[in-house]
Amino acid sequence: MVKPVSIGSEELFTKLWVNETFRVFYDRLINDDDRKWFKDIIIELMQRNFKQAADPNDIFVENKIMFGDLLKLDSPIQYYECITDKIKLLKILHGGLDEYNMSNSSKMNLVLFDDALEHILRIARVLKQPRGHIMLIGVGGSGKQSLIKLCTFMRQMEFRMIEINKGFDINSFKEKMKEYMKESGIEGKGLSFTITDT
């Protein structure tokens, strides 16, 4: 369950509301017209219900609203908090990437630009939720699997992916799924299972 930090101000509550509506609705929209329509509704609702004037350029471009619990992964309780220091987030992610590269034979060289940061926060949010799931769509080689591997590693979960080889059939698939379900359901391991369209 995503656990929100205690809210101390209306502005922070509004930011949390905007973030959650984006994660629940906006992330599922498929074209720019729908996204613009949604942003216009968010601005209107902020003004009408929260009595806060909002500049779309400010909250959607310059000072994007980011929430996550990646800033304090070492602490026993990880709060879902507003991330205002992008430099600190980048430092933590680069540290996680360095640790991943030291403990895995297949190294990842990732450039963590703004869109990648937003995707990482989305993936980390989903991995934290029980039975969380996400569909990542994009051209091959854009980093979808790498970001999932990084988030899985930072969450101290185990990454699982079916490798298709000669002789792999529907029964092999069923056996793999049984194995993963046993690991996660009976043994209680935190698993991140990825399946590609191929």
C-alpha positions in Angstrom: 0.0 0.0 0.0 1.3 3.4 -0.9 1.7 5.2 2.5 1.3 9.0 2.3 3.4 11.2 4.6 1.4 13.2 7.1 0.2 16.3 5.3 1.1 19.6 6.9 -0.3 22.1 4.4 -3.0 22.5 1.8 -0.4 23.0 -0.9 1.2 19.7 -0.1 -2.2 17.9 -0.1 -3.0 19.4 -3.5 0.3 18.2 -4.9 -0.4 14.7 -3.6 -3.9 14.8 -5.1 -2.5 16.0 -8.5 0.2 13.2 -8.4 -2.3 10.5 -7.6 -4.8 11.5 -10.2 -1.9 11.5 -12.7 -0.8 8.0 -11.7 -4.4 6.6 -11.8 -5.8 8.4 -14.8 -3.2 10.4 -16.8 -0.7 7.5 -17.2 -3.3 5.5 -19.1 -4.1 8.2 -21.7 -2.8 7.5 -25.1 -2.7 10.8 -27.1 -1.7 14.4 -26.6 -5.3 15.7 -27.0 -6.5 13.6 -24.1 -3.5 14.6 -22.0 -4.1 18.3 -22.6 -7.8 17.9 -21.8 -6.9 16.1 -18.5 -4.4 18.8 -17.5 -7.0 21.5 -18.2 -9.5 19.7 -15.9 -6.8 19.4 -13.2 -6.1 23.1 -13.3 -9.9 23.9 -13.2 -10.4 21.5 -10.2 -7.4 23.0 -8.3 -8.9 26.5 -8.7 -12.5 25.5 -7.9 -12.0 22.9 -5.1 -8.6 23.8 -3.6 -8.8 27.5 -4.2 -5.3 27.5 -5.6 -4.4 29.4 -8.8 -2.1 27.2 -10.8 0.0 27.9 -13.8 0.1 24.8 -16.1 3.6 25.6 -17.2 4.7 25.7 -13.6 3.3 22.4 -12.3 3.5 20.4 -15.5 6.8 21.6 -17.0 9.1 23.6 -14.7 8.3 22.3 -11.3 6.9 18.9 -12.0 5.2 17.3 -9.1 7.1 14.1 -8.0 6.3 11.8 -5.1 8.0 8.6 -4.1 9.7 6.8 -1.2 13.1 6.3 -2.8 14.9 9.0 -0.8 14.9 6.9 2.4 15.1 3.3 1.4 17.5 2.5 4.3 15.0 3.6 7.0 12.6 1.0 8.5 9.6 3.1 7.4 9.6 4.6 3.9 7.3 7.5 3.6 5.7 8.4 0.3 6.8 12.1 0.1 7.0 15.0 -2.2 10.4 15.1 -3.8 11.6 18.7 -4.3 15.3 18.0 -4.5 15.9 16.4 -7.9 19.7 16.4 -7.3 19.3 14.3 -4.1 17.0 11.8 -6.1 19.6 11.6 -8.9 22.4 10.9 -6.3 20.4 8.1 -4.7 19.5 6.6 -8.1 23.1 6.8 -9.3 24.2 5.1 -6.0 21.6 2.3 -6.7 22.8 1.9 -10.2 26.5 1.7 -9.1 25.5 -1.0 -6.5 23.5 -2.9 -9.2 26.5 -2.8 -11.6 28.9 -4.1 -8.8 26.6 -7.0 -8.0 25.6 -8.1 -11.5 27.7 -9.4 -14.4 25.5 -7.6 -17.0 26.2 -3.9 -16.4 23.7 -1.1 -17.1 24.9 2.3 -18.3 21.8 4.4 -17.9 21.4 8.1 -18.5 18.9 9.3 -15.9 17.2 12.2 -17.7 13.9 13.8 -16.5 11.6 11.3 -18.3 13.6 8.4 -16.9 13.2 9.8 -13.3 9.5 10.0 -13.7 9.3 6.5 -15.1 11.4 5.2 -12.2 9.0 6.9 -9.7 6.0 5.3 -11.4 7.6 1.8 -11.4 8.8 2.1 -7.8 5.2 3.1 -6.8 3.8 0.1 -8.5 6.4 -2.3 -7.1 5.5 -1.1 -3.6 1.8 -2.0 -4.0 0.6 -5.6 -3.3 -0.2 -7.2 -6.7 1.0 -4.0 -8.4 1.3 -4.2 -12.2 2.3 -1.8 -15.0 2.4 -1.9 -18.7 5.4 -0.1 -20.3 5.0 0.8 -24.0 7.8 2.1 -26.1 10.2 1.3 -28.9 12.8 -1.4 -28.2 16.0 -0.3 -26.5 14.4 2.7 -24.8 15.3 1.4 -21.3 12.0 -0.1 -20.1 13.5 -3.3 -18.8 16.6 -1.5 -17.4 14.5 0.8 -15.3 12.5 -2.1 -14.0 15.7 -4.0 -13.1 17.0 -0.9 -11.3 13.8 -0.3 -9.3 13.6 -4.0 -8.5 17.1 -4.0 -7.2 16.7 -0.9 -5.2 13.5 -2.4 -3.6 15.5 -5.5 -2.7 13.2 -7.6 -4.8 14.2 -10.4 -7.2 13.8 -9.9 -11.0 12.2 -12.7 -13.0 11.8 -12.9 -16.7 11.0 -15.8 -19.0 13.8 -16.5 -21.5 12.4 -18.1 -24.6 14.7 -20.9 -26.0 14.4 -23.9 -28.2 11.8 -26.3 -27.0 10.0 -23.7 -24.9 6.3 -24.4 -25.1 3.0 -23.7 -23.3 3.8 -26.3 -20.6 7.2 -24.8 -20.0 5.4 -21.4 -19.5 3.0 -22.9 -17.0 5.8 -24.6 -15.1 7.7 -21.3 -14.9 4.5 -19.5 -13.7 3.9 -22.1 -11.0 7.5 -21.7 -9.9 7.2 -17.9 -9.6 3.8 -18.1 -7.9 5.3 -20.5 -5.3 8.2 -18.2 -4.7 6.0 -15.1 -4.2 2.9 -16.6 -2.7 4.2 -19.4 -0.5 7.8 -18.4 0.2 7.0 -14.7 0.4 9.7 -13.5 -1.8 9.3 -10.0 -3.4 9.4 -10.7 -7.1 9.2 -8.4 -10.1 8.1 -10.5 -13.0 8.5 -9.0 -16.5 7.1 -10.4 -19.7 7.7 -8.8 -23.1 5.5 -8.8 -26.2 8.0 -11.2 -28.0 
